[in-house]
Amino acid sequence: MTHACFQGQCQLSRQWQLLFYATIIYDINHNVITMEIDELRREVDRADNEIISLLSRRMDIVKAIAIIKKSNKAPIFDKKREIELLNRVKEEAKGKKLSEDFISKLYELILEHSRREQEK
């Protein structure tokens, strides 16, 4: 293939080709990155669904415990149990490289909600 160049048009044409190829490469890379992020977000969504299912299961168990406590006139709040549970989950979190502060705050919310559910 022969090219006729007139007053630097070959150089300009080459620059446009490079720009065109760079644009294609960018688009491909951008699409690959977007696809990877989308797949990871789907995994996060699946993990969130599992967390919600496990929390629902936990609340069902908490309600069953409340029935037993009420029928035996036992107090709903058990400070010793909550301290043991918090210590256990913090230790478990360390093994999973999760922040102790994060787990403490999360479980304080879970325990607070559990007490409210048991008091109903």
MISE-301996 format. One record per residue (C-alpha): x, y, z; residue number from 0. Coordinates in nm, 2 decimals, m for minus. Layout:
N
> X Y Z NUM
...
// end
This chain:
120
> 0.00 0.00 0.00 0
> 0.14 0.34 m0.09 1
> 0.07 0.66 0.07 2
> 0.09 1.00 m0.09 3
> 0.19 1.27 0.16 4
> 0.11 1.63 0.09 5
> 0.26 1.90 0.32 6
> 0.27 1.68 0.64 7
> m0.06 1.51 0.60 8
> 0.10 1.17 0.66 9
> 0.22 1.29 1.00 10
> m0.12 1.42 1.09 11
> m0.29 1.10 0.96 12
> m0.05 0.90 1.18 13
> m0.14 1.11 1.48 14
> m0.51 1.05 1.42 15
> m0.45 0.68 1.39 16
> m0.26 0.67 1.72 17
> m0.54 0.87 1.89 18
> m0.80 0.63 1.74 19
> m0.61 0.33 1.87 20
> m0.55 0.49 2.21 21
> m0.93 0.56 2.23 22
> m1.01 0.20 2.15 23
> m0.76 0.07 2.41 24
> m0.91 0.31 2.67 25
> m1.26 0.20 2.59 26
> m1.17 m0.17 2.61 27
> m0.98 m0.12 2.94 28
> m1.26 0.10 3.08 29
> m1.52 m0.17 2.99 30
> m1.31 m0.44 3.15 31
> m1.27 m0.24 3.47 32
> m1.64 m0.16 3.47 33
> m1.72 m0.53 3.42 34
> m1.49 m0.63 3.70 35
> m1.64 m0.37 3.94 36
> m2.00 m0.48 3.84 37
> m1.91 m0.84 3.92 38
> m1.76 m0.75 4.25 39
> m2.07 m0.54 4.33 40
> m2.29 m0.84 4.26 41
> m2.08 m1.04 4.50 42
> m2.13 m0.77 4.76 43
> m2.51 m0.78 4.70 44
> m2.50 m1.16 4.75 45
> m2.31 m1.12 5.07 46
> m2.56 m0.85 5.19 47
> m2.84 m1.09 5.12 48
> m2.67 m1.36 5.33 49
> m2.62 m1.11 5.61 50
> m2.98 m1.02 5.61 51
> m3.09 m1.38 5.61 52
> m2.86 m1.46 5.90 53
> m2.99 m1.16 6.09 54
> m3.34 m1.27 6.03 55
> m3.26 m1.62 6.15 56
> m3.09 m1.47 6.46 57
> m3.40 m1.27 6.54 58
> m3.61 m1.58 6.52 59
> m3.39 m1.75 6.77 60
> m3.39 m1.45 6.99 61
> m3.77 m1.45 6.99 62
> m3.77 m1.82 7.09 63
> m3.54 m1.74 7.38 64
> m3.78 m1.46 7.49 65
> m4.06 m1.71 7.50 66
> m3.86 m1.94 7.73 67
> m3.74 m1.65 7.95 68
> m4.10 m1.51 7.98 69
> m4.25 m1.85 8.07 70
> m3.98 m1.89 8.34 71
> m4.01 m1.53 8.46 72
> m3.64 m1.49 8.38 73
> m3.50 m1.14 8.31 74
> m3.46 m1.04 7.94 75
> m3.13 m0.86 8.00 76
> m2.83 m1.08 8.09 77
> m2.53 m0.86 8.12 78
> m2.29 m1.15 8.17 79
> m2.41 m1.32 7.85 80
> m2.38 m1.00 7.65 81
> m2.02 m0.94 7.78 82
> m1.93 m1.30 7.69 83
> m2.09 m1.26 7.34 84
> m1.91 m0.93 7.27 85
> m1.58 m1.08 7.38 86
> m1.63 m1.38 7.16 87
> m1.73 m1.19 6.85 88
> m1.44 m0.94 6.89 89
> m1.20 m1.24 6.91 90
> m1.36 m1.39 6.60 91
> m1.33 m1.06 6.42 92
> m0.96 m1.04 6.49 93
> m0.92 m1.38 6.32 94
> m1.10 m1.23 6.01 95
> m0.90 m0.91 6.02 96
> m1.21 m0.70 6.10 97
> m1.19 m0.39 6.32 98
> m1.28 m0.46 6.68 99
> m1.44 m0.12 6.70 100
> m1.66 m0.19 6.40 101
> m1.77 m0.53 6.54 102
> m1.84 m0.38 6.88 103
> m2.06 m0.11 6.74 104
> m2.24 m0.36 6.51 105
> m2.31 m0.60 6.79 106
> m2.42 m0.33 7.03 107
> m2.69 m0.25 6.77 108
> m2.78 m0.61 6.72 109
> m2.80 m0.67 7.10 110
> m3.01 m0.36 7.15 111
> m3.25 m0.47 6.89 112
> m3.26 m0.82 7.03 113
> m3.35 m0.69 7.37 114
> m3.63 m0.48 7.22 115
> m3.76 m0.78 7.03 116
> m3.75 m0.99 7.35 117
> m3.94 m0.73 7.55 118
> m4.24 m0.73 7.31 119
// end
